[in-house]
């Protein structure tokens, strides 16, 4: 990856395990498309409904040359952030990986 990835937290307490996990997943994206010029991940708590759990979202944005901007946003209601946030992150990264594979196939 040519530029250091950005990780943004909105209404979520910043924790090292989340930052490390997201950074690890971002590094793995190079397998699917070489030359990623920028990447940005936003983790956010959307609303507060304590009886149903809180709605969280993960948005992954990636730019690859020449002019491909890819973005994915996944949302889910989460009751236990420690155990369920990683699954939501995996959903978002799975979707962006599929987009990168399709875009890389079109480029070749």
SELUMBA-756428 format. One record per residue: chain; residue number from 1; x, y, z of N, C-alpha, C, O, CB in turn. Coordinates in nm, 3 decimals. Glycine has a CB too. Layout:
BEGIN
{r "A",NUM,{X,Y,Z},{X,Y,Z},{X,Y,Z},{X,Y,Z},{X,Y,Z}}
...
***
This chain:
BEGIN
{r "A",1,{0.085,-0.116,0.000},{0.000,0.000,0.000},{0.089,0.123,0.000},{0.183,0.131,0.079},{-0.096,0.000,0.121}}
{r "A",2,{0.061,0.218,-0.088},{0.150,0.331,-0.106},{0.130,0.442,-0.004},{0.222,0.519,0.022},{0.132,0.386,-0.243}}
{r "A",3,{0.012,0.451,0.055},{-0.017,0.555,0.152},{-0.065,0.488,0.280},{-0.135,0.386,0.276},{-0.124,0.656,0.097}}
{r "A",4,{-0.027,0.544,0.394},{-0.069,0.488,0.522},{-0.222,0.492,0.533},{-0.281,0.597,0.509},{-0.003,0.565,0.639}}
{r "A",5,{-0.286,0.382,0.569},{-0.432,0.379,0.576},{-0.486,0.464,0.690},{-0.422,0.478,0.795},{-0.481,0.236,0.592}}
{r "A",6,{-0.604,0.522,0.670},{-0.669,0.602,0.772},{-0.781,0.520,0.835},{-0.856,0.452,0.766},{-0.725,0.735,0.712}}
{r "A",7,{-0.790,0.526,0.967},{-0.896,0.459,1.041},{-0.964,0.565,1.127},{-0.899,0.629,1.210},{-0.841,0.340,1.127}}
{r "A",8,{-1.095,0.583,1.107},{-1.170,0.686,1.178},{-1.277,0.620,1.265},{-1.343,0.526,1.222},{-1.235,0.787,1.079}}
{r "A",9,{-1.292,0.670,1.386},{-1.393,0.621,1.480},{-1.495,0.733,1.505},{-1.457,0.845,1.536},{-1.328,0.574,1.613}}
{r "A",10,{-1.624,0.701,1.492},{-1.732,0.796,1.523},{-1.820,0.734,1.631},{-1.886,0.632,1.609},{-1.816,0.831,1.394}}
{r "A",11,{-1.820,0.797,1.747},{-1.902,0.753,1.860},{-1.869,0.611,1.903},{-1.954,0.542,1.959},{-2.048,0.763,1.825}}
{r "A",12,{-1.747,0.568,1.878},{-1.695,0.440,1.925},{-1.563,0.469,1.996},{-1.482,0.548,1.948},{-1.676,0.337,1.807}}
{r "A",13,{-1.545,0.405,2.108},{-1.420,0.422,2.181},{-1.306,0.359,2.101},{-1.314,0.242,2.062},{-1.429,0.361,2.323}}
{r "A",14,{-1.201,0.436,2.077},{-1.085,0.387,2.002},{-1.014,0.281,2.085},{-0.980,0.304,2.201},{-0.988,0.505,1.966}}
{r "A",15,{-0.991,0.166,2.025},{-0.921,0.060,2.095},{-0.812,0.003,2.005},{-0.823,0.002,1.883},{-1.019,-0.052,2.140}}
{r "A",16,{-0.707,-0.044,2.069},{-0.591,-0.092,1.993},{-0.623,-0.221,1.917},{-0.572,-0.241,1.806},{-0.472,-0.115,2.086}}
{r "A",17,{-0.706,-0.309,1.974},{-0.734,-0.435,1.903},{-0.812,-0.409,1.775},{-0.791,-0.479,1.676},{-0.814,-0.531,1.994}}
{r "A",18,{-0.901,-0.309,1.774},{-0.975,-0.277,1.652},{-0.882,-0.216,1.549},{-0.887,-0.252,1.431},{-1.093,-0.181,1.683}}
{r "A",19,{-0.796,-0.124,1.592},{-0.701,-0.062,1.499},{-0.608,-0.166,1.439},{-0.582,-0.164,1.318},{-0.620,0.046,1.570}}
{r "A",20,{-0.557,-0.256,1.521},{-0.466,-0.360,1.471},{-0.537,-0.454,1.375},{-0.481,-0.493,1.272},{-0.406,-0.439,1.589}}
{r "A",21,{-0.660,-0.492,1.408},{-0.735,-0.584,1.324},{-0.766,-0.522,1.188},{-0.752,-0.587,1.084},{-0.864,-0.627,1.393}}
{r "A",22,{-0.809,-0.396,1.189},{-0.841,-0.327,1.063},{-0.714,-0.307,0.980},{-0.716,-0.327,0.859},{-0.910,-0.190,1.092}}
{r "A",23,{-0.605,-0.268,1.044},{-0.479,-0.250,0.971},{-0.432,-0.381,0.908},{-0.382,-0.381,0.795},{-0.370,-0.195,1.065}}
{r "A",24,{-0.449,-0.491,0.979},{-0.413,-0.622,0.926},{-0.497,-0.657,0.803},{-0.445,-0.706,0.704},{-0.429,-0.730,1.034}}
{r "A",25,{-0.627,-0.631,0.811},{-0.716,-0.659,0.698},{-0.684,-0.570,0.579},{-0.693,-0.614,0.464},{-0.862,-0.640,0.740}}
{r "A",26,{-0.647,-0.444,0.604},{-0.612,-0.353,0.495},{-0.487,-0.400,0.422},{-0.479,-0.391,0.299},{-0.591,-0.211,0.549}}
{r "A",27,{-0.389,-0.450,0.496},{-0.267,-0.499,0.432},{-0.295,-0.619,0.342},{-0.229,-0.636,0.240},{-0.164,-0.537,0.538}}
{r "A",28,{-0.392,-0.701,0.378},{-0.425,-0.818,0.297},{-0.493,-0.781,0.165},{-0.499,-0.864,0.074},{-0.515,-0.910,0.376}}
{r "A",29,{-0.544,-0.659,0.154},{-0.611,-0.618,0.030},{-0.515,-0.611,-0.088},{-0.558,-0.621,-0.203},{-0.678,-0.482,0.049}}
{r "A",30,{-0.387,-0.594,-0.063},{-0.287,-0.589,-0.170},{-0.284,-0.718,-0.252},{-0.239,-0.718,-0.366},{-0.148,-0.562,-0.112}}
{r "A",31,{-0.330,-0.828,-0.193},{-0.334,-0.956,-0.267},{-0.429,-0.949,-0.385},{-0.407,-1.014,-0.487},{-0.376,-1.070,-0.174}}
{r "A",32,{-0.533,-0.869,-0.372},{-0.639,-0.866,-0.473},{-0.617,-0.760,-0.580},{-0.662,-0.776,-0.693},{-0.771,-0.843,-0.407}}
{r "A",33,{-0.549,-0.653,-0.544},{-0.523,-0.547,-0.643},{-0.396,-0.475,-0.602},{-0.387,-0.418,-0.493},{-0.644,-0.447,-0.653}}
{r "A",34,{-0.299,-0.477,-0.690},{-0.172,-0.409,-0.661},{-0.186,-0.260,-0.686},{-0.264,-0.216,-0.770},{-0.058,-0.468,-0.748}}
{r "A",35,{-0.110,-0.183,-0.612},{-0.105,-0.040,-0.636},{-0.215,0.040,-0.571},{-0.254,0.145,-0.622},{-0.108,-0.015,-0.779}}
{r "A",36,{-0.268,-0.006,-0.459},{-0.369,0.071,-0.388},{-0.305,0.201,-0.342},{-0.204,0.199,-0.271},{-0.429,-0.009,-0.267}}
{r "A",37,{-0.364,0.314,-0.381},{-0.304,0.444,-0.348},{-0.359,0.505,-0.222},{-0.291,0.587,-0.159},{-0.324,0.539,-0.461}}
{r "A",38,{-0.481,0.470,-0.182},{-0.533,0.520,-0.055},{-0.640,0.426,-0.002},{-0.706,0.355,-0.078},{-0.590,0.662,-0.070}}
{r "A",39,{-0.656,0.428,0.128},{-0.760,0.348,0.191},{-0.807,0.420,0.317},{-0.728,0.483,0.388},{-0.710,0.204,0.224}}
{r "A",40,{-0.936,0.409,0.343},{-0.995,0.476,0.458},{-1.104,0.386,0.514},{-1.190,0.338,0.440},{-1.052,0.616,0.420}}
{r "A",41,{-1.100,0.362,0.644},{-1.200,0.280,0.711},{-1.266,0.366,0.819},{-1.198,0.429,0.899},{-1.137,0.150,0.772}}
{r "A",42,{-1.399,0.367,0.819},{-1.474,0.442,0.919},{-1.561,0.344,0.998},{-1.641,0.270,0.940},{-1.562,0.553,0.853}}
{r "A",43,{-1.543,0.345,1.128},{-1.626,0.265,1.217},{-1.715,0.361,1.294},{-1.665,0.457,1.353},{-1.539,0.176,1.314}}
{r "A",44,{-1.846,0.337,1.294},{-1.938,0.432,1.356},{-2.051,0.361,1.429},{-2.095,0.254,1.389},{-1.994,0.527,1.252}}
{r "A",45,{-2.097,0.426,1.537},{-2.221,0.383,1.603},{-2.330,0.473,1.551},{-2.325,0.595,1.568},{-2.210,0.390,1.761}}
{r "A",46,{-2.430,0.414,1.486},{-2.532,0.490,1.416},{-2.641,0.544,1.508},{-2.679,0.660,1.497},{-2.594,0.406,1.310}}
{r "A",47,{-2.693,0.460,1.598},{-2.804,0.502,1.683},{-2.796,0.426,1.814},{-2.725,0.326,1.825},{-2.941,0.479,1.614}}
{r "A",48,{-2.868,0.473,1.913},{-2.867,0.408,2.044},{-3.006,0.359,2.082},{-3.092,0.439,2.118},{-2.814,0.505,2.151}}
{r "A",49,{-3.027,0.231,2.073},{-3.150,0.167,2.121},{-3.106,0.052,2.209},{-3.074,-0.057,2.161},{-3.242,0.118,2.002}}
{r "A",50,{-3.104,0.077,2.337},{-3.045,-0.019,2.428},{-3.122,-0.151,2.437},{-3.063,-0.254,2.467},{-3.034,0.041,2.564}}
{r "A",51,{-3.252,-0.149,2.413},{-3.326,-0.274,2.422},{-3.303,-0.365,2.302},{-3.323,-0.486,2.313},{-3.472,-0.245,2.436}}
{r "A",52,{-3.264,-0.311,2.190},{-3.236,-0.392,2.071},{-3.088,-0.404,2.041},{-3.048,-0.488,1.961},{-3.307,-0.333,1.951}}
{r "A",53,{-3.006,-0.323,2.102},{-2.866,-0.317,2.067},{-2.841,-0.193,1.984},{-2.935,-0.131,1.936},{-2.821,-0.444,1.992}}
{r "A",54,{-2.719,-0.158,1.968},{-2.682,-0.040,1.891},{-2.650,-0.080,1.748},{-2.597,-0.188,1.723},{-2.563,0.033,1.955}}
{r "A",55,{-2.682,0.008,1.654},{-2.650,-0.015,1.514},{-2.511,0.042,1.488},{-2.486,0.161,1.511},{-2.757,0.048,1.418}}
{r "A",56,{-2.424,-0.043,1.440},{-2.288,-0.004,1.405},{-2.269,-0.018,1.255},{-2.336,-0.098,1.190},{-2.184,-0.089,1.482}}
{r "A",57,{-2.178,0.060,1.201},{-2.148,0.048,1.058},{-1.997,0.052,1.038},{-1.922,0.113,1.114},{-2.217,0.161,0.978}}
{r "A",58,{-1.956,-0.016,0.933},{-1.816,-0.016,0.891},{-1.816,0.022,0.744},{-1.880,-0.044,0.662},{-1.745,-0.155,0.915}}
{r "A",59,{-1.743,0.129,0.711},{-1.731,0.172,0.573},{-1.584,0.162,0.531},{-1.495,0.212,0.600},{-1.784,0.319,0.555}}
{r "A",60,{-1.560,0.095,0.419},{-1.425,0.078,0.367},{-1.420,0.144,0.230},{-1.500,0.113,0.142},{-1.385,-0.074,0.358}}
{r "A",61,{-1.325,0.236,0.214},{-1.306,0.305,0.086},{-1.163,0.280,0.039},{-1.068,0.292,0.116},{-1.334,0.459,0.098}}
{r "A",62,{-1.149,0.244,-0.089},{-1.019,0.211,-0.147},{-1.008,0.279,-0.283},{-1.106,0.285,-0.358},{-0.999,0.056,-0.160}}
{r "A",63,{-0.890,0.330,-0.314},{-0.865,0.390,-0.445},{-0.748,0.316,-0.510},{-0.642,0.298,-0.450},{-0.834,0.545,-0.434}}
{r "A",64,{-0.772,0.274,-0.635},{-0.666,0.211,-0.712},{-0.657,0.282,-0.847},{-0.759,0.326,-0.900},{-0.692,0.057,-0.730}}
{r "A",65,{-0.536,0.292,-0.901},{-0.521,0.362,-1.028},{-0.582,0.282,-1.142},{-0.593,0.160,-1.129},{-0.374,0.389,-1.057}}
{r "A",66,{-0.622,0.342,-1.249},{-0.609,0.484,-1.277},{-0.718,0.568,-1.211},{-0.687,0.671,-1.152},{-0.610,0.508,-1.425}}
{r "A",67,{-0.844,0.527,-1.218},{-0.953,0.608,-1.161},{-1.061,0.519,-1.101},{-1.178,0.531,-1.137},{-1.014,0.701,-1.268}}
{r "A",68,{-1.023,0.432,-1.012},{-1.119,0.341,-0.952},{-1.133,0.372,-0.804},{-1.039,0.351,-0.726},{-1.077,0.193,-0.973}}
{r "A",69,{-1.248,0.422,-0.765},{-1.281,0.446,-0.625},{-1.386,0.344,-0.585},{-1.497,0.343,-0.639},{-1.331,0.593,-0.601}}
{r "A",70,{-1.353,0.260,-0.490},{-1.444,0.155,-0.445},{-1.483,0.184,-0.300},{-1.402,0.231,-0.221},{-1.378,0.014,-0.458}}
{r "A",71,{-1.608,0.155,-0.267},{-1.656,0.178,-0.130},{-1.762,0.075,-0.094},{-1.841,0.032,-0.178},{-1.713,0.321,-0.115}}
{r "A",72,{-1.759,0.036,0.032},{-1.856,-0.059,0.086},{-1.896,-0.010,0.225},{-1.812,0.035,0.302},{-1.797,-0.205,0.092}}
{r "A",73,{-2.026,-0.020,0.255},{-2.073,0.012,0.389},{-2.164,-0.100,0.436},{-2.262,-0.134,0.371},{-2.147,0.149,0.392}}
{r "A",74,{-2.130,-0.157,0.550},{-2.210,-0.264,0.610},{-2.257,-0.219,0.747},{-2.181,-0.157,0.822},{-2.129,-0.397,0.619}}
{r "A",75,{-2.383,-0.251,0.780},{-2.441,-0.213,0.909},{-2.500,-0.336,0.977},{-2.544,-0.431,0.911},{-2.550,-0.105,0.891}}
{r "A",76,{-2.500,-0.331,1.110},{-2.553,-0.443,1.185},{-2.584,-0.397,1.327},{-2.514,-0.311,1.381},{-2.454,-0.563,1.186}}
{r "A",77,{-2.688,-0.454,1.387},{-2.715,-0.427,1.527},{-2.625,-0.516,1.612},{-2.617,-0.637,1.592},{-2.865,-0.450,1.561}}
{r "A",78,{-2.558,-0.454,1.708},{-2.460,-0.524,1.790},{-2.495,-0.504,1.936},{-2.518,-0.391,1.981},{-2.316,-0.476,1.759}}
{r "A",79,{-2.499,-0.613,2.010},{-2.522,-0.604,2.155},{-2.391,-0.609,2.232},{-2.374,-0.539,2.332},{-2.615,-0.718,2.201}}
{r "A",80,{-2.298,-0.691,2.187},{-2.169,-0.708,2.254},{-2.058,-0.669,2.157},{-2.020,-0.747,2.070},{-2.150,-0.855,2.305}}
{r "A",81,{-2.008,-0.549,2.174},{-1.913,-0.495,2.076},{-1.785,-0.576,2.070},{-1.728,-0.592,1.961},{-1.880,-0.350,2.109}}
{r "A",82,{-1.738,-0.628,2.181},{-1.612,-0.702,2.181},{-1.618,-0.825,2.093},{-1.520,-0.858,2.025},{-1.575,-0.742,2.323}}
{r "A",83,{-1.729,-0.893,2.092},{-1.737,-1.018,2.017},{-1.797,-1.002,1.878},{-1.767,-1.082,1.789},{-1.817,-1.118,2.094}}
{r "A",84,{-1.881,-0.902,1.855},{-1.953,-0.892,1.729},{-1.897,-0.789,1.630},{-1.930,-0.794,1.512},{-2.093,-0.859,1.757}}
{r "A",85,{-1.813,-0.698,1.676},{-1.760,-0.597,1.585},{-1.665,-0.659,1.482},{-1.662,-0.617,1.366},{-1.688,-0.487,1.664}}
{r "A",86,{-1.588,-0.757,1.524},{-1.496,-0.823,1.430},{-1.573,-0.889,1.315},{-1.527,-0.887,1.201},{-1.411,-0.929,1.503}}
{r "A",87,{-1.690,-0.946,1.344},{-1.771,-1.008,1.239},{-1.822,-0.903,1.140},{-1.826,-0.929,1.020},{-1.891,-1.085,1.300}}
{r "A",88,{-1.859,-0.786,1.189},{-1.904,-0.678,1.100},{-1.788,-0.627,1.014},{-1.807,-0.598,0.896},{-1.964,-0.563,1.182}}
{r "A",89,{-1.671,-0.617,1.072},{-1.552,-0.576,0.996},{-1.524,-0.679,0.887},{-1.491,-0.642,0.774},{-1.428,-0.562,1.090}}
{r "A",90,{-1.538,-0.807,0.920},{-1.517,-0.912,0.819},{-1.617,-0.903,0.705},{-1.580,-0.924,0.589},{-1.527,-1.050,0.884}}
{r "A",91,{-1.743,-0.870,0.735},{-1.843,-0.853,0.630},{-1.803,-0.742,0.533},{-1.809,-0.760,0.411},{-1.980,-0.821,0.691}}
{r "A",92,{-1.762,-0.630,0.587},{-1.723,-0.516,0.503},{-1.601,-0.549,0.419},{-1.597,-0.519,0.299},{-1.696,-0.392,0.589}}
{r "A",93,{-1.501,-0.610,0.479},{-1.381,-0.642,0.404},{-1.405,-0.753,0.302},{-1.341,-0.753,0.196},{-1.269,-0.682,0.498}}
{r "A",94,{-1.494,-0.845,0.330},{-1.529,-0.946,0.231},{-1.591,-0.883,0.107},{-1.561,-0.924,-0.006},{-1.625,-1.048,0.290}}
{r "A",95,{-1.676,-0.784,0.128},{-1.740,-0.717,0.015},{-1.640,-0.634,-0.065},{-1.647,-0.634,-0.188},{-1.853,-0.627,0.065}}
{r "A",96,{-1.549,-0.565,0.001},{-1.450,-0.483,-0.072},{-1.351,-0.574,-0.146},{-1.302,-0.538,-0.253},{-1.374,-0.387,0.025}}
{r "A",97,{-1.321,-0.690,-0.089},{-1.234,-0.784,-0.158},{-1.297,-0.832,-0.288},{-1.229,-0.844,-0.390},{-1.201,-0.903,-0.067}}
{r "A",98,{-1.427,-0.860,-0.286},{-1.496,-0.902,-0.409},{-1.493,-0.791,-0.513},{-1.473,-0.818,-0.631},{-1.642,-0.942,-0.379}}
{r "A",99,{-1.513,-0.667,-0.470},{-1.506,-0.554,-0.564},{-1.366,-0.540,-0.623},{-1.351,-0.515,-0.742},{-1.547,-0.424,-0.495}}
{r "A",100,{-1.265,-0.556,-0.539},{-1.127,-0.545,-0.587},{-1.095,-0.655,-0.688},{-1.028,-0.630,-0.789},{-1.028,-0.552,-0.470}}
{r "A",101,{-1.142,-0.776,-0.663},{-1.119,-0.886,-0.757},{-1.182,-0.856,-0.892},{-1.121,-0.876,-0.996},{-1.175,-1.018,-0.701}}
{r "A",102,{-1.308,-0.806,-0.889},{-1.375,-0.772,-1.015},{-1.304,-0.659,-1.088},{-1.287,-0.665,-1.210},{-1.522,-0.732,-0.989}}
{r "A",103,{-1.262,-0.557,-1.017},{-1.194,-0.444,-1.079},{-1.059,-0.486,-1.134},{-1.021,-0.443,-1.243},{-1.177,-0.330,-0.978}}
{r "A",104,{-0.986,-0.569,-1.061},{-0.856,-0.615,-1.109},{-0.872,-0.701,-1.234},{-0.789,-0.696,-1.324},{-0.783,-0.695,-1.000}}
{r "A",105,{-0.978,-0.780,-1.240},{-1.002,-0.862,-1.359},{-1.034,-0.773,-1.478},{-0.994,-0.805,-1.590},{-1.118,-0.963,-1.335}}
{r "A",106,{-1.105,-0.665,-1.459},{-1.136,-0.572,-1.569},{-1.012,-0.499,-1.616},{-0.999,-0.469,-1.735},{-1.242,-0.471,-1.526}}
{r "A",107,{-0.920,-0.470,-1.526},{-0.798,-0.399,-1.562},{-0.705,-0.483,-1.647},{-0.628,-0.429,-1.727},{-0.726,-0.353,-1.438}}
{r "A",108,{-0.710,-0.616,-1.631},{-0.618,-0.704,-1.704},{-0.675,-0.739,-1.834},{-0.613,-0.812,-1.911},{-0.587,-0.828,-1.628}}
***
